[in-house]
Amino acid sequence: MIKSNTFSIGNLTKFFFLNLFLLPIYPDNLKPSCIVLFFVFTIYSAFTKKKDNKKRPKKYVYLLLINISIFVVLLLSIMYSSNIAVGLEYMFRLLPILLFPISFFLLKSNQNIFSKTLFTKAKLLFFSSTLLLFIAVFFVFYFRGFVTENYFLNYSYRIIFQLGKYSMHPIYASLITSIALIFSVSLYQQHKYKLLIILGDVLLLINLILLSRKSAIIIMGLLFLVFLFFKLKTSLKVKLISVSLLICFFILIGKFIPDISNRFTELNSVFDEHKISSTNLRVNISKLTIKAISKEPFLGYGVGDTKDILTDLQQKNTFFKGNYYNTHNQFLGFTLASGVIGLVFFIVFLLTNLKLVFNKSFEQLAILMLFISLMFIENILDRQNGVIYFALIINYFSFYNLINSPK
């Protein structure tokens, strides 16, 4: 009976873990439930097994403390926030930053969860679920009559507003598409998946183009060049041909896809205060945010008051026309909420996790660099999709590498 229970616990732990990599196909209202189920079952699983004293607990405790520190710092900032309700709402959305490191810390002695075999299955599930999601999106749009000559122009707009619980901002759709593409590099090496990966990559690449986020496209292009020249073992001739094809690819999509070409031509109006574009909007928001930070540089305003502070400044500035925008920069967002102290904790958190993936896996490093790069232009952790995928991936990568490091 004891063996049967242990066997069942082990299988259920793997099930709830792998289920996390199917999150792309879950509607937004069910994703938190999947995380809570994983966390609750992890606690049950951890406390029904004997403690493993052979592991090096100090390293795991240190990683745990570092990875929950940014949650704790922001939580403490509520103490000097005026708008506590908004602060608590934000912290509730940020819970994956707390739950995932605790979960993986408790599972540190579970060899199956941190095995290469299960990691490969997790990557395959994420790749397949992301691919399935956007194939389904295409068919939904097709049967609704949205696939017209303006499909390229309207696709990113429809992703935001016309998918119900599956609606998402194009930057987060681009994020999961990019992660799936990066995972596909190692999955391609598994011979039985090659056809799926080739076909899937073509479709996901088309999806990334349709989403028309110049930031994601540029970052993926740069990551591809780094992989091509520093990681891929092939001749210089092949590398130069690949670069030429990439340049031609960028020129063609810029010329024939209006939404992308418009986003690049808007760079000409970066400093035009009479014309709002995604680029000069970020420039102006950054200026206001830095101005606000200069008045409360050490502790910030508290996570509950950042929206009120920015709203007040933006209403006084005619450029924003009475609309509210967040900082569109995760680093400035942390500093505004918790001051330079919070920013230091955030940077230490990022550097600690980068150190654990550096020289371990280009795949993992590329995904973390993707997240960090996007953090310079978006508040990734302000949205459910951003915080869930970031917290899951960065914590699993770090604990996976720490657990599988040489004894």
C-alpha positions as CSV (number, residue, x, y, z in Angstrom):
1,M,0.0,0.0,0.0
2,I,2.8,2.4,0.8
3,K,4.6,1.7,-2.5
4,S,1.3,2.2,-4.3
5,N,0.8,5.6,-2.7
6,T,4.4,6.6,-3.4
7,F,4.0,5.6,-7.0
8,S,0.8,7.6,-7.3
9,I,2.4,10.6,-5.7
10,G,5.3,10.5,-8.1
11,N,3.1,10.2,-11.1
12,L,0.8,13.0,-10.0
13,T,3.7,15.3,-9.3
14,K,4.9,14.7,-12.8
15,F,1.4,15.3,-14.2
16,F,0.9,18.6,-12.4
17,F,4.4,19.7,-13.4
18,L,4.0,18.8,-17.1
19,N,0.6,20.4,-17.1
20,L,2.3,23.8,-16.4
21,F,3.9,23.5,-19.9
22,L,0.5,23.2,-21.4
23,L,-0.6,26.6,-20.1
24,P,-0.6,28.2,-23.6
25,I,-3.8,26.2,-24.4
26,Y,-5.5,27.1,-21.1
27,P,-7.8,30.1,-21.0
28,D,-6.6,32.9,-18.7
29,N,-9.2,32.2,-16.0
30,L,-7.9,28.6,-15.5
31,K,-4.1,29.3,-15.5
32,P,-4.0,30.4,-11.9
33,S,-5.8,27.2,-10.8
34,C,-3.2,25.1,-12.6
35,I,-0.4,26.9,-10.6
36,V,-2.3,26.5,-7.3
37,L,-2.9,22.8,-7.9
38,F,0.8,22.3,-8.6
39,F,1.8,24.2,-5.5
40,V,-0.6,22.5,-3.2
41,F,0.3,19.0,-4.4
42,T,4.0,19.9,-4.2
43,I,3.6,20.7,-0.5
44,Y,1.7,17.4,0.0
45,S,4.3,15.5,-2.0
46,A,7.3,17.1,-0.1
47,F,5.9,16.4,3.3
48,T,5.0,12.7,2.6
49,K,8.5,11.9,1.7
50,K,11.6,11.6,3.9
51,K,14.0,14.5,4.0
52,D,17.0,14.1,1.8
53,N,20.1,15.1,3.8
54,K,22.6,14.2,1.1
55,K,21.8,17.4,-0.9
56,R,23.6,20.6,-0.3
57,P,20.9,22.6,1.5
58,K,22.7,25.9,1.7
59,K,22.8,26.4,-2.0
60,Y,19.1,25.7,-2.4
61,V,18.2,27.9,0.5
62,Y,20.2,30.7,-1.0
63,L,18.5,30.4,-4.4
64,L,15.1,30.2,-2.7
65,L,15.8,33.4,-0.7
66,I,17.1,35.2,-3.8
67,N,14.2,34.2,-6.0
68,I,11.5,35.2,-3.5
69,S,13.2,38.4,-2.4
70,I,11.6,40.6,-5.1
71,F,8.2,39.4,-4.0
72,V,9.0,40.2,-0.4
73,V,10.5,43.6,-1.2
74,L,7.4,44.7,-3.2
75,L,5.1,43.2,-0.5
76,L,6.9,45.3,2.2
77,S,6.4,48.4,0.1
78,I,2.6,48.2,0.7
79,M,3.4,49.4,4.2
80,Y,4.1,52.9,2.9
81,S,1.5,52.8,0.1
82,S,-1.7,54.9,0.4
83,N,-3.7,52.7,-1.9
84,I,-3.4,49.3,-0.1
85,A,-6.2,47.6,-2.1
86,V,-4.4,48.2,-5.4
87,G,-1.1,47.0,-3.9
88,L,-2.6,43.8,-2.7
89,E,-4.3,43.2,-6.0
90,Y,-0.9,43.6,-7.7
91,M,0.8,41.2,-5.2
92,F,-1.9,38.6,-5.8
93,R,-1.1,38.7,-9.5
94,L,2.6,38.4,-8.6
95,L,2.1,35.2,-6.6
96,P,3.8,32.9,-9.1
97,I,7.0,34.7,-8.2
98,L,6.6,33.3,-4.7
99,L,5.0,30.0,-5.4
100,F,7.3,28.6,-8.1
101,P,10.6,28.9,-6.2
102,I,9.0,27.4,-3.1
103,S,7.6,24.5,-5.2
104,F,10.9,23.7,-6.9
105,F,12.8,24.1,-3.6
106,L,10.5,21.5,-2.0
107,L,10.9,19.2,-5.0
108,K,14.7,19.4,-5.0
109,S,15.2,15.8,-4.1
110,N,12.8,14.6,-6.8
111,Q,15.1,13.2,-9.5
112,N,12.3,12.7,-12.0
113,I,11.2,16.4,-12.0
114,F,14.7,17.6,-12.7
115,S,15.7,14.8,-15.2
116,K,16.7,15.5,-18.7
117,T,14.0,13.2,-20.0
118,L,11.1,15.1,-18.2
119,F,12.6,18.4,-19.2
120,T,12.5,17.3,-22.9
121,K,8.9,16.3,-22.5
122,A,8.1,19.7,-20.9
123,K,9.7,21.5,-23.8
124,L,7.8,19.4,-26.3
125,L,4.5,20.1,-24.6
126,F,5.2,23.8,-24.5
127,F,6.1,23.8,-28.2
128,S,3.1,21.7,-29.2
129,S,0.6,23.6,-27.0
130,T,1.8,27.0,-28.4
131,L,1.6,25.6,-31.9
132,L,-1.9,24.2,-31.3
133,L,-3.0,27.5,-29.8
134,F,-2.2,29.6,-32.8
135,I,-3.4,27.1,-35.3
136,A,-6.7,27.2,-33.4
137,V,-6.6,31.0,-33.5
138,F,-6.2,30.9,-37.3
139,F,-9.2,28.6,-37.7
140,V,-11.3,30.8,-35.3
141,F,-10.5,33.8,-37.4
142,Y,-11.1,31.9,-40.6
143,F,-14.6,30.7,-39.7
144,R,-15.5,34.2,-38.5
145,G,-14.5,35.6,-41.9
146,F,-11.5,37.6,-40.6
147,V,-9.0,36.1,-43.0
148,T,-9.1,38.8,-45.7
149,E,-6.6,40.9,-47.6
150,N,-6.2,42.9,-44.4
151,Y,-5.4,39.9,-42.3
152,F,-1.7,41.0,-41.8
153,L,-2.9,44.4,-40.7
154,N,-5.6,43.2,-38.3
155,Y,-4.2,40.1,-36.8
156,S,-2.4,41.6,-33.8
157,Y,-5.5,43.8,-33.1
158,R,-7.9,40.8,-33.1
159,I,-5.5,38.8,-30.8
160,I,-6.1,41.5,-28.2
161,F,-9.9,41.9,-28.3
162,Q,-11.6,39.1,-30.1
163,L,-10.5,35.8,-28.4
164,G,-12.4,36.0,-25.1
165,K,-10.4,34.4,-22.3
166,Y,-7.7,33.6,-24.8
167,S,-7.2,37.2,-25.7
168,M,-3.7,38.5,-25.0
169,H,-1.4,41.4,-25.9
170,P,0.7,40.7,-29.0
171,I,3.9,41.1,-27.1
172,Y,3.0,38.1,-24.8
173,A,1.8,36.1,-27.8
174,S,5.2,36.9,-29.4
175,L,6.9,35.9,-26.1
176,I,5.5,32.4,-26.0
177,T,6.0,32.0,-29.7
178,S,9.6,32.9,-29.4
179,I,10.1,30.6,-26.4
180,A,8.6,27.7,-28.4
181,L,11.0,28.5,-31.3
182,I,14.0,28.5,-29.0
183,F,12.9,25.2,-27.5
184,S,12.6,23.7,-31.0
185,V,16.4,23.9,-31.5
186,S,17.1,21.2,-28.9
187,L,13.9,19.3,-29.8
188,Y,15.0,19.0,-33.4
189,Q,17.9,16.9,-32.2
190,Q,15.4,14.3,-31.2
191,H,15.0,12.4,-34.5
192,K,11.4,11.3,-33.9
193,Y,10.3,15.0,-33.6
194,K,12.1,16.4,-36.6
195,L,9.1,16.6,-39.0
196,L,6.9,18.1,-36.3
197,I,9.6,20.7,-35.4
198,I,10.2,21.8,-39.0
199,L,6.5,22.2,-39.8
200,G,5.8,23.8,-36.4
201,D,8.7,26.3,-36.7
202,V,7.5,27.5,-40.1
203,L,4.0,28.1,-38.7
204,L,5.3,29.7,-35.5
205,L,7.6,32.0,-37.5
206,I,4.7,33.1,-39.7
207,N,2.8,33.8,-36.5
208,L,5.6,35.8,-35.1
209,I,5.6,37.9,-38.2
210,L,1.8,38.3,-38.1
211,L,2.0,39.6,-34.5
212,S,4.2,42.4,-35.9
213,R,6.1,43.2,-32.7
214,K,9.4,44.7,-33.9
215,S,11.0,44.2,-30.5
216,A,10.4,40.5,-30.5
217,I,11.5,40.1,-34.1
218,I,14.7,42.1,-33.6
219,I,15.6,40.2,-30.4
220,M,15.0,36.8,-32.1
221,G,17.0,37.9,-35.1
222,L,20.0,38.8,-32.8
223,L,19.7,35.6,-30.8
224,F,19.7,33.7,-34.1
225,L,22.9,35.5,-35.2
226,V,24.6,34.7,-31.9
227,F,23.6,31.0,-32.2
228,L,24.7,30.9,-35.8
229,F,28.2,32.3,-35.2
230,F,29.0,31.0,-31.7
231,K,27.1,27.8,-31.2
232,L,26.3,26.2,-34.5
233,K,29.2,24.2,-35.9
234,T,29.1,24.8,-39.6
235,S,31.3,26.5,-42.3
236,L,31.7,30.3,-42.6
237,K,30.1,30.1,-46.1
238,V,26.9,28.7,-44.7
239,K,26.9,31.3,-41.9
240,L,27.3,34.2,-44.4
241,I,24.6,32.8,-46.6
242,S,22.3,32.5,-43.6
243,V,23.0,36.1,-42.6
244,S,22.3,37.3,-46.2
245,L,19.0,35.4,-46.1
246,L,18.1,36.9,-42.8
247,I,18.7,40.4,-44.1
248,C,16.6,39.7,-47.2
249,F,13.9,38.3,-44.9
250,F,13.8,41.4,-42.8
251,I,13.7,43.6,-45.9
252,L,10.8,41.7,-47.4
253,I,8.6,41.6,-44.3
254,G,9.3,45.3,-43.7
255,K,8.2,46.1,-47.3
256,F,5.2,43.8,-47.7
257,I,3.7,43.7,-44.2
258,P,2.2,47.1,-43.4
259,D,2.0,46.7,-39.7
260,I,5.7,45.9,-39.4
261,S,6.8,48.6,-41.8
262,N,4.7,51.2,-40.0
263,R,6.4,50.2,-36.7
264,F,9.8,50.7,-38.1
265,T,9.1,54.0,-39.9
266,E,7.6,55.4,-36.7
267,L,11.2,55.6,-35.4
268,N,11.5,58.8,-37.5
269,S,9.0,60.5,-35.0
270,V,10.7,59.4,-31.8
271,F,11.1,63.0,-30.6
272,D,7.9,64.4,-32.2
273,E,5.7,65.4,-29.3
274,H,2.7,65.9,-31.5
275,K,2.6,62.3,-32.8
276,I,2.1,59.3,-30.5
277,S,3.9,56.1,-31.6
278,S,4.9,53.1,-29.5
279,T,8.5,54.3,-29.5
280,N,8.2,57.9,-28.5
281,L,5.4,56.9,-26.1
282,R,8.0,54.9,-24.2
283,V,10.5,57.7,-24.4
284,N,8.1,60.2,-22.8
285,I,6.9,57.7,-20.2
286,S,10.5,57.0,-19.2
287,K,11.2,60.8,-18.7
288,L,8.1,61.1,-16.4
289,T,9.0,58.0,-14.5
290,I,12.6,59.1,-13.9
291,K,11.3,62.5,-12.8
292,A,9.0,60.8,-10.3
293,I,11.8,58.4,-9.0
294,S,14.0,61.4,-8.4
295,K,11.7,62.6,-5.6
296,E,11.6,59.2,-3.8
297,P,14.8,57.5,-4.9
298,F,15.5,55.1,-2.0
299,L,12.2,53.4,-1.1
300,G,10.0,54.5,-4.0
301,Y,6.2,55.2,-3.6
302,G,5.0,51.7,-2.7
303,V,3.5,49.2,-5.1
304,G,0.0,50.4,-4.4
305,D,0.7,54.0,-5.4
306,T,2.7,53.8,-8.6
307,K,-0.4,54.0,-10.8
308,D,-1.6,57.1,-9.0
309,I,1.8,58.8,-9.3
310,L,2.0,58.2,-13.0
311,T,-1.6,59.1,-13.6
312,D,-1.1,62.5,-11.9
313,L,2.0,63.3,-14.0
314,Q,0.5,62.1,-17.3
315,Q,-2.6,64.1,-16.8
316,K,-0.5,67.2,-16.5
317,N,1.3,66.4,-19.8
318,T,-0.6,67.1,-23.0
319,F,1.3,64.4,-24.9
320,F,-0.7,61.6,-23.1
321,K,-4.1,63.2,-23.8
322,G,-5.5,62.1,-20.5
323,N,-4.7,58.4,-21.0
324,Y,-2.8,56.2,-18.4
325,Y,0.2,54.2,-19.3
326,N,2.4,52.1,-17.0
327,T,6.2,52.6,-17.1
328,H,6.7,50.2,-20.0
329,N,10.0,49.3,-18.4
330,Q,10.3,46.7,-15.7
331,F,13.4,48.2,-14.2
332,L,11.8,51.6,-13.9
333,G,8.7,50.0,-12.6
334,F,10.5,48.3,-9.8
335,T,12.4,51.5,-8.9
336,L,9.2,53.5,-8.9
337,A,7.5,51.0,-6.5
338,S,10.4,50.1,-4.2
339,G,13.2,52.6,-4.9
340,V,16.9,51.9,-5.6
341,I,16.7,49.2,-2.9
342,G,14.1,47.3,-4.9
343,L,16.0,47.7,-8.1
344,V,19.2,46.3,-6.5
345,F,17.3,43.2,-5.3
346,F,15.8,42.8,-8.8
347,I,19.2,43.0,-10.5
348,V,20.8,40.6,-8.0
349,F,17.8,38.2,-8.7
350,L,18.4,38.4,-12.4
351,L,22.2,38.1,-12.2
352,T,22.0,35.1,-9.8
353,N,19.7,33.2,-12.2
354,L,21.7,34.2,-15.3
355,K,24.8,32.8,-13.6
356,L,23.1,29.5,-13.1
357,V,22.3,29.1,-16.9
358,F,25.4,30.8,-18.3
359,N,27.6,28.2,-20.0
360,K,25.1,25.5,-19.1
361,S,22.7,25.9,-22.0
362,F,22.5,28.4,-24.8
363,E,18.8,27.6,-25.1
364,Q,18.1,28.6,-21.5
365,L,20.4,31.7,-21.7
366,A,18.6,32.8,-24.9
367,I,15.2,32.5,-23.2
368,L,16.3,34.5,-20.1
369,M,17.9,37.1,-22.4
370,L,14.6,37.3,-24.3
371,F,12.7,38.0,-21.1
372,I,15.3,40.6,-19.9
373,S,15.4,42.4,-23.2
374,L,11.6,42.7,-23.3
375,M,11.7,44.1,-19.7
376,F,13.4,47.2,-21.1
377,I,10.3,48.0,-23.1
378,E,7.5,46.3,-21.2
379,N,6.3,45.7,-17.7
380,I,6.4,41.9,-18.2
381,L,5.5,41.2,-14.5
382,D,2.4,43.5,-14.6
383,R,0.4,41.0,-16.7
384,Q,-0.7,37.5,-15.8
385,N,0.8,35.9,-18.9
386,G,4.1,37.6,-18.4
387,V,4.6,36.8,-14.7
388,I,3.4,33.2,-15.0
389,Y,5.8,32.2,-17.8
390,F,8.7,34.2,-16.4
391,A,8.4,32.8,-12.9
392,L,7.9,29.2,-14.1
393,I,10.8,29.2,-16.6
394,I,13.4,31.1,-14.6
395,N,12.9,29.1,-11.5
396,Y,12.8,25.7,-13.2
397,F,16.0,26.5,-15.2
398,S,17.9,27.6,-12.1
399,F,16.9,24.7,-9.8
400,Y,17.4,22.3,-12.7
401,N,21.0,23.5,-13.3
402,L,21.8,23.7,-9.5
403,I,20.5,20.2,-8.9
404,N,22.3,18.7,-11.9
405,S,25.5,20.5,-11.3
406,P,28.7,18.4,-10.5
407,K,28.8,17.2,-6.9
